[in-house]
């Protein structure tokens, strides 16, 4: 059963264009379902599962938080998300990185699933859905802008854009192979340990013992690979679990705090204020009102 809940929270001019698929798909390597360029605020929230699409999303500025099952990922500036939306996927933002403007800028394409899309996704995201691009987006932003301009003018050349996407993914594959970006096994082990035990008190020393490394070594290794320190990763996971419970249940703040491993409701309130700028109850109200 397809489940989708989207709170766009556009805070500046944003554009979303749908691509109506032609009947004859022969000759197409990739089929674009829809494309967009968005500036989103702190109430941005997307939850999808069994959504028949693959997502390519680039964040040039700001960041979004991705929750996949028990794992949390941060898509910060100059990162690309590549994800199979048939699987459960939740994305949120925090309080604006750019005051009074927006929390994240997003360029994205949703692609119709086929075997080639699945193979590229599996190949490029074996360490998670977030690909760190550095200072160069590989032309993805220009590609999305071309798609949006073409759809605004009329029916775009789907064959042309199909090959443009293929070329982009091939370049991305070559780039990743050339720098041999690979998440060390120790980081994967620590992430699994955190996912299993985040409802309990976890320290860097606990994580170090799991992989038989020094606390400084695993902290530096984790920050380099994941993009955030261990404590921030744990706090992000607890916040996203709390946010899910705030939006989808009527549990009290004390019950939610206990369920996600926070010491008490005051800690939950401080964490929520830090991430969103508002209290947990205000967050619950804003998500439910906008989601109705």
N, C-alpha and C positions, 0 to 999 in steps of 0.2 A: 504494500500500500504506500503510495507516494505521500510524503509529508513535507510541507514547505511552510515556513513562517519567515517573513521578511519585513523588517522595519528599516526603510532606506535611510531616513534622516538626512536628506540632502540639505546642505547648508550653503551651497553656492550653485552656480549653473552646472547642471549635470545632463548627460545625454545617454539614452538607452535606445538602441535600434534593434528591431526584430528582423530576422532574415527568413522569409517564407520559403521553405525548401521546394525546389522544382521537382517535377514528377520523375524526370530521367536523371538519376544520380551517376550514370556511367561517366567515367573520366574524372570524377572528383575524388581526390585523395582525402580531403577533409570537407565537412559540411558545417558551416557556421550556423548556430541556432540564433544567438543574439550577441550584440557587442555593446560595450558601454564605457563611458568615462565619467566618473563620479567623484564629488567631494562630499565626504560623509562626516557627521558629527558624533558625539559621544553616545547617542541612543541607537546607533547603527547595530542591527542584530539580524543575523541570517542563520536559520537552521533548515537543513535539507537532508532527506534520506530517500532512497529509491527514486531519485530525480535523474531521469535518463539523459545525462549530460556529463561531459568532462570540462572542467574549469581551468582556464589559464588566466591568471590575474597578476598584474604587476603593480607594485606600490612604489612610486617614485619618492613620495614624502609621507611622513607619519608612520603609523603602524596599526595592524589589526592583530587580534589574538585568535588563534585557531585551536579548537578543541576537537580531537578525534579519539573517541572512546576514552581511554584513561590518559592519553598523552596531550600535552599542551605545546603549541608552537607559536613563536612570535614572528609575524611577517612584517619586518620593519622596512625602513627606506632601502630602495634598490634590491628588493627581493621579488621573486616570482613564485606564485603558488600554482601547482599542477595537481589536480585532484579529480578522482572519480566520484561524482556526486550521487551515484547510486548508494554509496556508503554514507552513514551518518556523519554530518559535517556541521559544525557550529562556528560562526565567526562573529566577533564583537570588536568594538573599539573602546578606548579609555577616554579620559578627559582630553580635550584638544591639545595636541602638541603645539599647535600654532594658535595662541590665545585669540578668542573671538572669531576664529576662522573655521578650522576643520581639524578633525582627528586623523584623517587619512585621505589621500588621493589615490584613486584606483583606475586602472585601465584593464579591461578584461574581455575575453572571448569565451563563450560557451560553445563547445563543439559536440556535434552528433557523434555518439560512440560507434567506433568500428575497431577492427582488430589492430590496425596500425596505431590509432590513438592509444589503445590500451598498452601496446608494446612500448611506445615512447614513454608513456606515463610510468610504467613499471621500471624501465631502464633509468630514467632520470631522477626518480624519487625513491630509491631504495632506502634512503636514510630519513624519509619523511617528505611531506608535500612542499616544503619551503626550500627554494633554490636561491642561494645568495649570489647576486650578480655583480657586486662591486659597483664601480662607477659607470658601467656601460650596460644598457639594457638589451643589447644585441639587436636593436631595431624593432622591438615589440611595440613600443609606444607609437612609433610612426605607422606600424602596421594597423593598429587599432584605429588611429586617426583616419587612415585611408579608408578603412571599412565604414566608419561613421559618415565620412563625407560622401562616399559612393552611395550609401543607402539613402542619404538625405536627397541626393539628386535624382534617384530613381533606382531601378533594379541593378544591383552590382554584378560585375563579372565574377561569378562564383568560381569558375575554373582558375582564374588568375589568383584569387585570394587563397584558394586551396593550395596552390603551389607555393605561394608566399609563406603560408604557415609551415608547410613541409620544409622549406629552406631554413626558416627560423629554427625549427626543432633540430634539424641536422646540424646547424651551426652550434646550437646549445650543447648538443651531444658531444661534438668535437671539442668544444671549449672545456666541458667538464672532464673529459678524458685527459686533456692536456695538462690540467692542474691536479688530476687524480684526487679530487675531493672525496673523502670517504670518512664516515663517522667511525672513530675507533670503537672497538668492541667494549671497552671500558665505559664509554659514555652511554652506549645502548644498555649496558647492564645497570648503570645508575638510574637511567630513565625508567627502566622496568621496576627497579626497587622503589623509586619514588611513587610510581603509579600504584603499586601494591600497598604502600605504607603511608601515603600522604595524610591519612586521617590520624596518624600518630605523630609524635614529636620526632622530627628528623633533623640531624645536624650534618655538616660537611664531614665530620669525623665518621658518622655512621656510613655515609656514602663511600668514604675512603676505605673503610674496613671491608665493604662488600667486594671491592675490586683489588684489594691488597696494594693500594698506593698511598702515598702521603696525602694529607688534606690539601696542601698547596698544589701538588701535582694534579690531582683530580679537579680541583677548582679551576685552575688555569686551562686544563684540557677541555672541561665542560664549557667554560665561557667561550673558548675559541671555536668550538664546534657548534654549539647551540645558539650562541649570540647573547646569552644572559648568564649571570652567576647562578649557582645552584639555589640559593635562597630565593632569588627572584623567580626562578622557574617554579619552585614549590608554591610561592605566594600566588603566582599567576594561575596555577592549577587549582588551588583552593578557591580563588576568586571566581573562576569560571564554573566550578562545581556549585558554588554558592549562587551564582547568577542563574544557573539552570534551575535550581530549587526555588529561588525567588520568583521566577517567571512561571514555572510549571506546577508548583505546589502551594499549599496554604500553610506550610510549616512555619513555626515561629522563628525569630532570629536565634534564640537559644538552641533550638533543635537543629537549625541549619549549621550553626557554629560547631556544634558537637559532631555533626555528620561529616564535616569537611576537615576536622582536626584543628580548629581554632580554639583558643583557650576560653573565650566567652563572647557574648554578643557585642561587647564594646570593641573587641578586636575586629570583628566582622564589620562594624560601622566604620572604624578607621580605615580598614582595607578598601571598603567600598567607596568611601570619600576620596581616597587616594587614586583609585582607578577611574572613577566616574565623576567626582565632584559633588555627588549627592549621597544621601543616606540610603541604606538598603530598602527601606519601605518606599521612599520616593522612586528608587530605581524600579521596584516591583510595579508601582502604579504607572510609571511612564511606559514601561514595556507592554503592560496589559492594555492600557488605553490606546496606544498606537497600534497594537497588534490586533485589536478588535475590528 
